[in-house]
């Protein structure tokens, strides 16, 4: 969560309430927002990561006025076309390949509104942009920009400009070493052969994302009437979502939005698209999830209360929620269900006791997994927990072929299901290179293998030992685990591309292969950006489920 401080009197005035009350605070909580502090002038609230549209005063006011039935329904945003073009040069392809842009006119800025824009930019940087790692935002006064804009990359020794709030020009190296923002975000450009830049038609630098704007072309003041906004990063959807959130907030302040032609390899992409999108959902699914008996005529006013539109589908009980451009948290119909539940009011959903009597107990699988956790913790290992989704290219690069890929993934980072536990543990080691060695980790979880017209799921166990380690140490760990489980293993030399030849073996129990152990291949370590030896084991726990528990 992230906290934002709202101008309380301005909020109350815009939603038509003279004074806050306990009921208003309760309604804000029912909207899914926790109120931290209330003073005469300010309201401090906590915003969850799934609602970046609430990170500004206009965004929060918009949502609350809709929830309180002051101004309900889908907001429509009018956009016109600007003359500005942004060309994405091929030099940025492997550095920071994507950007989405907009022009915003008729701004009426004062000190408070300017602070709101800066605060929204920084809050989005911290949350949605993962502290600028996933994307970065730039806002520039249009009067300082000459001609069209180019997004490109240059070697650091060819970059020199006056960074924001600096008194002199600095080279890229000096910015990263001496400027406060440069020192804070230098790690994001570390190791890159070239740095990304936005430049105008006169080759004046606008910014060096994700670090700093230029002082001459990137300083917005209260006198600024129109701005150019860009978001650059490694995923176009993320960049476009950011621009739409900011544009909606500025439009709610009274500004007008204009599109920009962003040109990739000669092909223009028009941003921002402020039209609503559709999320299909089924009424029977809603009622089953919520335990309600909502009729079709109930859906439209409930969705309108959440700022959404409604459209009937052609098939019975099939409907569409119309999603405004600033709501970027819809991925599945369950998100529609959540909004309907909030609009209906959780305190209005009656709890119902199940009509089946059951006695709860831990399953054999849970008890077995807990025993393994206890044994490995006794070996001074730490348990890791990674996502089931991960990058398919990484899995395939370490010789894990035939992975289950998603038909429509949100990002390349999570476009496939993991086939084994090992890739996730290697990435965990990569993220923890700054910590001392040895590092000894294990993880239990589901793994997924493709089958004919299906996906086979099983429970897996992965172990990694990083630092001063070898085949002997990983075998000792596995032997100790098997001994504690009352099992005896047999090791047969194996050929597995993930491990060093001659230092890899399949583990057999009662003649059945249940896993593999070995020293991780240096090629795999290099792909994982690891510089220490790693020994690993991968076991199929489903094949060990019949082990009697003491």
C-alpha positions as CSV (number, residue, x, y, z in Angstrom):
1,X,0.0,0.0,0.0
2,X,1.0,3.6,-0.5
3,X,-0.5,6.6,1.4
4,X,-1.7,9.8,-0.2
5,X,-2.8,13.0,1.5
6,X,-6.0,14.5,0.1
7,X,-7.2,18.1,0.4
8,X,-10.3,17.3,2.6
9,X,-12.2,20.5,2.1
10,X,-11.7,20.4,-1.7
11,X,-12.8,16.7,-1.7
12,X,-16.0,17.5,0.3
13,X,-16.8,20.5,-1.9
14,X,-16.5,18.5,-5.1
15,X,-18.7,15.6,-3.9
16,X,-21.2,18.1,-2.5
17,X,-20.8,17.4,1.3
18,X,-20.3,20.2,3.8
19,X,-18.6,18.2,6.5
20,X,-17.2,14.7,6.9
21,X,-19.0,12.2,9.1
22,X,-18.5,8.8,10.5
23,X,-20.7,7.4,7.8
24,X,-18.5,9.0,5.1
25,X,-15.4,7.5,6.6
26,X,-17.3,4.1,6.7
27,X,-18.2,4.5,3.0
28,X,-14.6,5.2,2.0
29,X,-13.6,2.0,3.8
30,X,-16.4,0.1,2.1
31,X,-15.0,1.4,-1.2
32,X,-11.9,-0.6,-0.4
33,X,-9.7,2.3,0.9
34,X,-8.3,2.4,4.4
35,X,-8.5,5.8,6.1
36,X,-5.3,6.5,8.1
37,X,-5.8,10.0,9.5
38,X,-8.4,12.8,9.4
39,X,-7.6,16.4,10.3
40,X,-9.5,19.7,9.6
41,X,-7.7,20.1,6.3
42,X,-6.4,16.7,5.2
43,X,-7.5,13.1,4.7
44,X,-4.8,10.5,4.6
45,X,-5.7,7.2,2.9
46,X,-3.9,4.0,1.9
47,X,-4.3,2.9,-1.7
48,X,-3.8,-0.8,-2.7
49,X,-1.5,-1.6,-5.6
50,X,-4.4,-2.7,-7.8
51,X,-5.9,0.8,-7.9
52,X,-3.3,3.2,-9.2
53,X,-6.1,5.4,-10.6
54,X,-6.8,6.4,-7.0
55,X,-3.3,7.8,-6.4
56,X,-4.4,11.4,-7.2
57,X,-6.9,13.9,-5.8
58,X,-8.9,13.9,-9.0
59,X,-8.8,10.1,-9.3
60,X,-10.0,9.6,-5.7
61,X,-12.7,12.2,-6.0
62,X,-13.9,10.6,-9.2
63,X,-14.2,7.2,-7.6
64,X,-15.8,8.4,-4.4
65,X,-18.4,10.6,-6.1
66,X,-19.4,7.6,-8.2
67,X,-19.6,5.3,-5.2
68,X,-21.7,7.8,-3.3
69,X,-24.1,8.1,-6.2
70,X,-23.2,11.8,-6.8
71,X,-21.9,11.2,-10.4
72,X,-22.2,7.6,-11.5
73,X,-21.6,5.7,-14.7
74,X,-18.9,5.5,-17.3
75,X,-16.8,8.6,-17.8
76,X,-16.2,9.5,-21.4
77,X,-13.0,11.4,-22.4
78,X,-12.8,13.4,-25.6
79,X,-9.4,13.4,-27.3
80,X,-8.3,15.3,-30.4
81,X,-5.3,14.7,-32.6
82,X,-2.1,16.7,-32.1
83,X,0.5,17.4,-34.8
84,X,3.3,16.0,-32.6
85,X,5.1,12.8,-33.6
86,X,7.5,10.7,-31.6
87,X,9.8,8.5,-33.5
88,X,11.2,5.5,-31.6
89,X,14.7,4.9,-33.0
90,X,16.0,1.3,-33.5
91,X,19.0,2.2,-31.2
92,X,16.5,2.0,-28.2
93,X,15.3,-1.5,-29.1
94,X,17.5,-3.4,-26.7
95,X,17.8,-0.6,-24.1
96,X,14.3,0.7,-23.4
97,X,12.1,-0.2,-26.3
98,X,8.7,1.2,-25.7
99,X,7.0,4.6,-25.0
100,X,3.5,5.9,-25.0
101,X,2.8,9.6,-25.1
102,X,0.2,12.4,-25.0
103,X,-0.2,16.2,-25.2
104,X,-2.3,17.9,-22.6
105,X,-3.5,21.5,-23.2
106,X,-5.5,24.1,-21.3
107,X,-3.8,23.5,-18.0
108,X,-4.7,26.0,-15.3
109,X,-1.9,25.3,-12.8
110,X,-1.3,26.7,-9.4
111,X,1.0,25.7,-6.6
112,X,-1.4,23.0,-5.3
113,X,-2.3,21.5,-8.7
114,X,1.4,21.4,-9.7
115,X,2.1,19.5,-6.5
116,X,-0.7,17.1,-7.2
117,X,0.7,16.3,-10.7
118,X,4.2,15.8,-9.3
119,X,2.8,13.7,-6.4
120,X,0.9,11.5,-8.8
121,X,4.0,11.0,-11.0
122,X,6.1,10.0,-8.0
123,X,3.4,7.7,-6.5
124,X,3.1,5.9,-9.9
125,X,6.9,5.6,-10.1
126,X,7.0,4.0,-6.6
127,X,4.1,1.6,-7.1
128,X,3.0,0.8,-10.7
129,X,6.4,1.5,-12.2
130,X,8.3,-0.6,-9.5
131,X,10.4,2.3,-8.5
132,X,11.1,3.2,-12.2
133,X,12.4,-0.3,-13.0
134,X,9.3,-1.2,-15.1
135,X,8.6,2.2,-16.5
136,X,9.4,5.9,-16.0
137,X,7.3,9.0,-16.6
138,X,8.4,12.4,-18.0
139,X,6.4,15.6,-18.1
140,X,7.6,18.6,-20.2
141,X,6.4,22.1,-21.1
142,X,5.4,22.1,-24.8
143,X,6.7,25.7,-25.3
144,X,10.2,24.4,-24.7
145,X,10.0,21.7,-27.3
146,X,11.1,22.4,-30.9
147,X,9.6,20.2,-33.6
148,X,9.0,16.5,-33.4
149,X,10.6,14.2,-30.8
150,X,12.9,11.2,-31.1
151,X,13.4,8.5,-28.6
152,X,16.8,6.9,-29.0
153,X,19.9,5.6,-27.2
154,X,23.4,7.0,-27.3
155,X,26.7,5.9,-25.7
156,X,27.2,7.7,-22.3
157,X,30.3,9.6,-23.6
158,X,28.1,11.4,-26.2
159,X,25.4,12.6,-23.7
160,X,25.7,16.0,-22.1
161,X,22.9,18.3,-20.9
162,X,21.8,20.3,-17.9
163,X,19.8,18.1,-15.6
164,X,16.8,19.3,-13.7
165,X,17.6,21.8,-10.9
166,X,21.3,21.8,-11.8
167,X,23.3,24.9,-12.3
168,X,25.5,23.6,-15.2
169,X,25.7,21.0,-17.9
170,X,26.8,17.5,-17.0
171,X,27.9,14.4,-18.8
172,X,25.9,11.2,-18.4
173,X,28.6,9.8,-16.1
174,X,28.6,13.0,-14.0
175,X,24.8,12.9,-13.6
176,X,24.9,9.3,-12.4
177,X,27.8,10.1,-10.0
178,X,27.0,13.6,-8.7
179,X,23.3,14.5,-9.2
180,X,21.0,13.3,-6.4
181,X,18.5,11.6,-8.8
182,X,21.4,10.2,-10.8
183,X,22.9,8.6,-7.8
184,X,19.5,7.2,-6.7
185,X,18.7,5.6,-10.0
186,X,22.1,4.9,-11.5
187,X,21.6,1.1,-10.9
188,X,18.9,1.1,-13.6
189,X,21.4,2.0,-16.3
190,X,24.3,0.0,-14.9
191,X,26.0,-2.2,-17.5
192,X,24.1,-0.7,-20.5
193,X,26.3,0.2,-23.5
194,X,23.9,3.0,-24.3
195,X,21.5,5.2,-22.4
196,X,18.0,6.2,-23.5
197,X,17.2,9.8,-24.5
198,X,14.3,11.9,-25.6
199,X,15.4,14.7,-27.9
200,X,13.4,17.3,-29.9
201,X,13.8,18.4,-33.5
202,X,16.7,20.7,-32.6
203,X,18.5,17.8,-30.8
204,X,17.9,19.3,-27.4
205,X,17.7,16.7,-24.7
206,X,14.3,16.4,-23.0
207,X,15.3,13.7,-20.6
208,X,17.5,10.6,-19.9
209,X,14.9,8.1,-18.6
210,X,14.5,6.6,-16.1
211,X,16.8,9.1,-14.3
212,X,16.2,12.8,-14.9
213,X,14.6,15.5,-17.1
214,X,16.6,18.3,-18.7
215,X,16.3,21.7,-16.9
216,X,15.8,23.7,-20.1
217,X,13.1,21.5,-21.6
218,X,11.7,19.5,-18.7
219,X,10.8,22.0,-16.0
220,X,7.1,22.5,-15.6
221,X,6.0,25.6,-13.7
222,X,2.7,27.3,-12.7
223,X,2.9,29.3,-16.0
224,X,2.9,26.1,-18.1
225,X,-0.3,25.8,-20.1
226,X,0.4,22.7,-22.2
227,X,2.6,19.7,-21.6
228,X,4.0,16.7,-23.4
229,X,3.8,13.5,-21.3
230,X,5.6,10.2,-22.0
231,X,6.1,6.9,-20.2
232,X,8.9,4.7,-21.4
233,X,9.8,1.2,-20.3
234,X,10.1,-2.5,-21.2
235,X,6.4,-3.2,-21.8
236,X,4.1,-1.1,-24.0
237,X,0.9,-1.9,-22.1
238,X,2.4,-0.7,-18.9
239,X,3.5,2.6,-20.5
240,X,0.1,3.1,-22.1
241,X,-1.8,2.4,-18.9
242,X,0.3,5.0,-17.1
243,X,-0.4,7.6,-19.7
244,X,-4.2,6.9,-19.6
245,X,-4.3,7.2,-15.8
246,X,-2.4,10.6,-15.9
247,X,-4.5,11.9,-18.8
248,X,-7.8,11.0,-17.0
249,X,-6.6,12.8,-13.9
250,X,-5.6,15.9,-15.8
251,X,-8.9,15.8,-17.8
252,X,-10.8,15.8,-14.6
253,X,-8.8,19.0,-13.7
254,X,-10.3,20.6,-16.8
255,X,-7.5,20.0,-19.3
256,X,-7.9,18.7,-22.8
257,X,-6.2,15.6,-24.1
258,X,-4.5,15.2,-27.5
259,X,-3.1,12.1,-29.1
260,X,0.5,11.6,-30.4
261,X,1.7,9.4,-33.2
262,X,4.4,7.1,-31.8
263,X,6.2,5.7,-34.7
264,X,7.8,2.2,-34.5
265,X,9.7,1.1,-37.6
266,X,7.7,3.5,-39.7
267,X,4.3,2.3,-38.4
268,X,2.4,4.8,-36.2
269,X,0.7,3.8,-32.9
270,X,-1.7,6.4,-31.7
271,X,-1.6,7.1,-27.9
272,X,-3.4,7.5,-25.7
273,X,-6.5,5.5,-26.5
274,X,-9.1,6.8,-24.0
275,X,-12.0,4.7,-25.2
276,X,-13.5,2.1,-22.8
277,X,-12.6,-1.6,-23.0
278,X,-14.9,-4.6,-22.5
279,X,-14.7,-7.3,-19.9
280,X,-17.1,-10.3,-20.4
281,X,-18.8,-11.8,-17.4
282,X,-21.6,-14.2,-16.6
283,X,-24.4,-13.5,-14.2
284,X,-24.6,-17.0,-12.9
285,X,-20.9,-16.8,-12.2
286,X,-21.4,-13.6,-10.2
287,X,-24.3,-15.1,-8.2
288,X,-22.4,-18.3,-7.5
289,X,-19.4,-16.4,-6.3
290,X,-21.3,-13.9,-4.1
291,X,-24.2,-16.1,-3.0
292,X,-26.6,-13.6,-4.4
293,X,-29.6,-13.7,-6.8
294,X,-28.9,-10.6,-8.8
295,X,-31.1,-10.1,-11.9
296,X,-30.0,-8.5,-15.1
297,X,-31.6,-5.2,-14.2
298,X,-29.6,-5.1,-11.0
299,X,-26.2,-5.1,-12.8
300,X,-26.2,-1.7,-14.6
301,X,-26.8,0.5,-11.5
302,X,-24.3,-1.5,-9.5
303,X,-21.6,-1.2,-12.1
304,X,-22.4,2.5,-12.6
305,X,-21.7,3.0,-8.9
306,X,-18.2,1.8,-9.5
307,X,-17.8,4.1,-12.6
308,X,-18.3,1.3,-15.1
309,X,-20.7,0.9,-18.0
310,X,-22.9,-2.1,-18.8
311,X,-23.7,-3.9,-22.0
312,X,-25.8,-6.9,-22.5
313,X,-24.4,-9.9,-24.4
314,X,-26.1,-11.9,-27.1
315,X,-26.0,-15.1,-25.2
316,X,-28.3,-15.5,-22.1
317,X,-26.6,-14.4,-18.8
318,X,-23.6,-13.1,-20.8
319,X,-22.8,-9.5,-20.2
320,X,-20.0,-6.9,-20.6
321,X,-18.6,-4.4,-18.2
322,X,-17.4,-1.3,-20.0
323,X,-14.1,-0.4,-18.3
324,X,-12.9,3.2,-18.3
325,X,-9.3,3.9,-19.5
326,X,-7.9,4.6,-16.0
327,X,-9.1,1.3,-14.6
328,X,-6.1,-1.0,-15.4
329,X,-6.9,-3.6,-12.8
330,X,-9.3,-5.8,-14.9
331,X,-7.9,-9.1,-16.2
332,X,-10.8,-11.5,-15.6
333,X,-14.5,-11.6,-14.8
334,X,-13.6,-12.1,-11.2
335,X,-12.6,-8.5,-11.2
336,X,-16.1,-7.5,-12.2
337,X,-17.4,-9.7,-9.4
338,X,-15.2,-7.8,-6.9
339,X,-16.5,-4.4,-8.1
340,X,-20.1,-5.7,-7.9
341,X,-19.5,-6.9,-4.4
342,X,-18.1,-3.5,-3.4
343,X,-21.1,-1.7,-5.0
344,X,-23.6,-4.0,-3.4
345,X,-21.8,-3.6,0.0
346,X,-20.1,-6.5,1.8
347,X,-22.2,-5.8,4.8
348,X,-25.3,-6.4,2.6
349,X,-24.2,-9.9,1.6
350,X,-25.8,-12.3,4.0
351,X,-23.6,-15.1,5.2
352,X,-25.1,-18.6,4.7
353,X,-24.1,-21.7,6.6
354,X,-23.2,-24.7,4.3
355,X,-25.8,-27.5,4.3
356,X,-23.0,-30.1,4.5
357,X,-21.4,-31.0,7.8
358,X,-17.7,-31.7,7.6
359,X,-14.8,-32.2,9.9
360,X,-11.6,-30.4,8.9
361,X,-8.2,-32.0,9.0
362,X,-4.9,-31.7,7.4
363,X,-4.4,-33.8,4.2
364,X,-1.7,-36.3,3.8
365,X,-0.1,-34.0,1.3
366,X,0.0,-31.1,3.7
367,X,1.5,-33.3,6.5
368,X,4.1,-34.7,4.2
369,X,5.1,-31.3,2.9
370,X,5.3,-30.0,6.5
371,X,7.6,-32.8,7.5
372,X,9.9,-32.1,4.5
373,X,10.0,-28.4,5.5
374,X,10.9,-29.4,9.1
375,X,13.7,-31.7,7.8
376,X,15.2,-29.1,5.4
377,X,14.9,-26.3,8.0
378,X,16.9,-28.6,10.3
379,X,19.6,-28.6,7.6
380,X,19.7,-24.7,8.0
381,X,17.9,-24.1,4.6
382,X,15.5,-21.3,4.0
383,X,12.2,-21.8,2.2
384,X,11.5,-19.7,-0.9
385,X,8.1,-19.1,-2.5
386,X,8.0,-18.1,-6.2
387,X,5.2,-17.5,-8.7
388,X,3.9,-20.4,-10.8
389,X,4.3,-18.1,-13.8
390,X,7.6,-17.2,-15.2
391,X,9.5,-16.3,-18.4
392,X,9.3,-19.0,-21.1
393,X,12.6,-17.9,-22.8
394,X,14.5,-18.4,-19.6
395,X,13.0,-21.8,-19.0
396,X,13.9,-22.9,-22.5
397,X,17.4,-21.4,-22.4
398,X,18.3,-23.7,-19.5
399,X,17.1,-26.8,-21.4
400,X,13.6,-27.0,-20.1
401,X,11.7,-27.6,-23.4
402,X,8.0,-28.0,-24.0
403,X,6.8,-25.6,-21.3
404,X,3.2,-24.6,-20.9
405,X,2.8,-21.1,-22.4
406,X,-0.1,-18.8,-21.8
407,X,-2.4,-17.9,-24.7
408,X,-2.6,-14.2,-23.7
409,X,0.0,-13.3,-21.1
410,X,0.0,-9.8,-19.6
411,X,3.9,-9.6,-19.9
412,X,6.8,-11.6,-21.2
413,X,8.1,-11.9,-17.6
414,X,5.2,-14.2,-16.7
415,X,4.2,-15.8,-20.0
416,X,4.5,-19.5,-19.0
417,X,3.9,-22.0,-16.2
418,X,7.0,-23.4,-14.6
419,X,7.9,-26.9,-15.6
420,X,10.2,-27.4,-12.6
421,X,11.1,-25.6,-9.4
422,X,14.8,-25.0,-10.4
423,X,14.4,-21.9,-12.6
424,X,12.6,-19.9,-10.0
425,X,15.1,-20.8,-7.3
426,X,18.0,-19.7,-9.7
427,X,16.2,-16.4,-10.1
428,X,15.9,-16.1,-6.4
429,X,19.6,-16.6,-6.0
430,X,20.2,-13.9,-8.7
431,X,18.1,-11.4,-6.8
432,X,20.1,-12.2,-3.6
433,X,23.6,-11.8,-5.0
434,X,24.3,-8.9,-2.6
435,X,24.0,-11.3,0.4
436,X,26.8,-13.4,1.7
437,X,27.3,-17.1,0.9
438,X,26.6,-19.9,1.3
439,X,22.9,-19.6,0.4
440,X,20.8,-22.7,0.9
441,X,17.2,-22.6,-0.3
442,X,14.4,-25.0,-0.9
443,X,10.9,-24.7,-2.4
444,X,7.8,-26.8,-2.5
445,X,5.0,-26.1,-5.1
446,X,3.1,-27.1,-8.2
447,X,4.9,-27.7,-11.5
448,X,3.2,-28.1,-14.9
449,X,4.1,-30.2,-17.9
450,X,2.3,-30.2,-21.3
451,X,0.4,-33.3,-22.3
452,X,-1.9,-34.0,-25.2
453,X,-4.8,-31.6,-25.0
454,X,-4.0,-31.2,-21.3
455,X,-1.6,-30.0,-18.6
456,X,-0.2,-32.5,-16.1
457,X,0.2,-31.0,-12.6
458,X,2.4,-32.4,-9.9
459,X,4.0,-31.4,-6.6
460,X,7.7,-30.6,-6.8
461,X,10.6,-30.0,-4.4
462,X,13.6,-28.0,-5.4
463,X,16.8,-27.5,-3.4
464,X,19.7,-25.2,-4.3
465,X,23.1,-24.8,-2.5
466,X,25.1,-21.8,-3.6
467,X,28.6,-20.9,-2.7
468,X,31.3,-23.5,-1.8
469,X,29.3,-26.5,-2.9
470,X,29.5,-29.5,-5.2
471,X,27.8,-32.8,-6.1
472,X,28.8,-34.4,-2.8
473,X,27.1,-31.7,-0.7
474,X,23.8,-31.8,-2.6
475,X,23.8,-35.6,-2.4
476,X,24.4,-35.5,1.4
477,X,21.4,-33.2,1.7
478,X,19.1,-35.4,-0.3
479,X,20.4,-38.5,1.5
480,X,19.7,-36.9,4.9
481,X,16.2,-36.1,3.7
482,X,15.5,-39.6,2.5
483,X,16.9,-41.1,5.7
484,X,14.5,-38.9,7.7
485,X,11.6,-40.1,5.5
486,X,12.6,-43.8,6.0
487,X,13.6,-44.2,2.3
488,X,16.7,-45.4,0.6
489,X,17.8,-43.9,-2.7
490,X,19.8,-45.2,-5.6
491,X,21.8,-42.9,-7.9
492,X,22.2,-43.5,-11.6
493,X,24.5,-41.3,-13.8
494,X,22.4,-39.1,-16.0
495,X,22.8,-36.7,-18.9
496,X,20.8,-33.5,-18.2
497,X,21.7,-30.2,-19.9
498,X,21.0,-28.2,-16.8
499,X,23.8,-30.0,-14.9
500,X,27.5,-30.7,-15.5
501,X,28.2,-33.9,-17.4
502,X,29.6,-36.5,-15.0
503,X,28.3,-34.7,-12.0
504,X,24.6,-35.4,-12.4
505,X,22.5,-38.4,-11.4
506,X,18.9,-39.5,-11.4
507,X,17.5,-40.5,-8.1
508,X,15.6,-43.8,-8.0
509,X,13.5,-45.2,-5.2
510,X,12.4,-48.8,-5.4
511,X,13.5,-48.7,-9.1
512,X,11.3,-45.7,-9.9
513,X,12.9,-42.4,-11.0
514,X,11.8,-39.6,-8.6
515,X,14.2,-36.8,-9.3
516,X,17.6,-35.5,-10.4
517,X,20.6,-34.0,-8.6
518,X,23.9,-32.5,-9.7
519,X,26.1,-29.5,-10.1
520,X,24.5,-26.7,-12.2
521,X,26.0,-26.2,-15.6
522,X,28.2,-23.0,-15.8
523,X,26.2,-22.1,-19.0
524,X,23.0,-22.0,-16.9
525,X,24.8,-20.0,-14.1
526,X,25.9,-17.5,-16.7
527,X,22.3,-17.2,-18.0
528,X,21.2,-16.6,-14.4
529,X,24.0,-14.0,-13.9
530,X,25.5,-16.1,-11.0
531,X,29.3,-16.2,-10.4
532,X,29.4,-18.9,-7.7
533,X,29.0,-22.7,-8.0
534,X,25.5,-24.0,-7.4
535,X,24.4,-27.6,-6.7
536,X,20.7,-28.5,-7.0
537,X,18.1,-31.2,-6.7
538,X,14.7,-31.6,-8.1
539,X,12.2,-34.2,-6.7
540,X,8.7,-35.2,-7.6
541,X,6.9,-35.3,-4.3
542,X,3.8,-37.0,-5.8
543,X,5.9,-40.1,-6.3
544,X,6.8,-40.1,-2.6
545,X,3.3,-39.5,-1.2
546,X,2.9,-43.1,0.1
547,X,5.8,-42.6,2.5
548,X,4.4,-43.5,6.0
549,X,4.6,-40.6,8.5
550,X,5.9,-41.2,12.0
